Amino acid sequence: MDHKLSVLVQIDLHGAYVRLIVTGCVTEANQHALHPLVARARTLIPPVAVTVDLTAAEHVEAGAVDLLRWALEHDDTATGPVEVLTKVDLPAHQPAHRPVTALTNHQARARTGALRLLPRSA
């Protein structure tokens, strides 16, 4: 699968908001490409509300959304709020070369915000 991103930037004429509309595939490997775009959008007309809209993307990995949100929350140069919009159900997509592995309790909690109980090994 070709994991490319395309981003359309919408800027409100009155400087109230900047919206980044992302299409294509958002993966853990390519989500970092959005960081400088969000940083640039934040500096256009401070303090501006920035929205990263992932609802038009063909495929969005849950891990990519987690990494993106973490990076935006920990950006020391942040001047305004950033909202990340996603679909309710993120499609489960695993590349053929990447095996599916069981999550630990910590990983499950980090991805879902809930505790998933795993059976103890004897």
N, C-alpha and C positions, 0 to 999 in steps of 0.2 A: 504494500500500500504506500502511496506517495504522501508523505506527511509534510505538506506545505501549508503555510499560513498566508492569508491575505487580510489586510487591515484597511478599512475605510474610516477616515476621521471626519466626524461631523462637528463643526464648531458653531455654537449659537452666536448669532450676530450681536447680541447684547452682552456676550461674555459670561452668560450664566452657567453654561455647561460645555463640556467636550465629551463626545461619545466615540469610542473606538469599537467599530463593528468588525468582529473577527469571523472570517470564513475559512474553510479548509479543515485541517486536522490540528488540534491542540494536544500535544503530547508532553510528557515529562522532559523529553529531550529538546523540544523547541519552544517551550513556554517562556524561556529566558529572553527570547526575542521581543517579547511584549514589554519588558521592564523599561528599556530606554524610551519607548513610545509613550508609556504612561508618565515617565519622568518629564519628558518634553511637554506633554499635554498639561501637566501641573504647572509649568512655568509660563504658559502662554498668557494667561490673564489671572494672576493669583488674587485671591483664592478662588479657584474655579472647581466645581464639582465634576469629577471625571467618572465616566461609566465605561467599563470594559464589558461589552455585550458579546457573550459567547453563544447566544441562542441560535445564531445563524450558521454556526460551525457544523460541518458534517459529522465530526467525531471529536469528542472531548474526553480525555482521560481524567478520572477523579483525582489521581495523584498530581496531575498537572495543575488542576485548580487549587489544590492544597498548597503546592509550591508557589504558585502565583500569589495567592492570598498572603502567605507567610512573608514573601519578599516585599509585598506592598505594605504590610503592617510594620515591617522592620526597616523601612526606608528612612534614614535619618534626614534626608533632604526634603521630605514631604511637606507640602504647603497647604494641601486641601484634601478633602475626603475622596476616596475612590470606592466605587461600588462595582462588584463583579456579578454579572447576571449569567446564570446558566439554566439549562433545561432541568426540569425536575428529575427525570430519569436520564442519567448519563449512560450511553451505550457501553457495554462491556466489550472492549476490543483488545485483543492480545495479538501482537505480531507472531507469526509462525515460529520465529527463532527464539522467542522468549517464553520459557515454561511458566505455568501458573503454580505459585507456591502458597502454602498455608500462611496466614498472618499470625503473628504473635498477638497477645492481648494488647500490648502497647501500640503496635501498628494498627490494629483494628480500631482502637479508641481514637487514634490520631486521624484516621480516615473518615470515621463515621460519627465521632463524638460520643459513641456508646461503647460499652464493654461487651465483647463477644467472648463467651466462655469456651475454652478449648479443653478437650479431655486431657487428663494427666497421663503421661506415659509411665508405665510401671517400672 
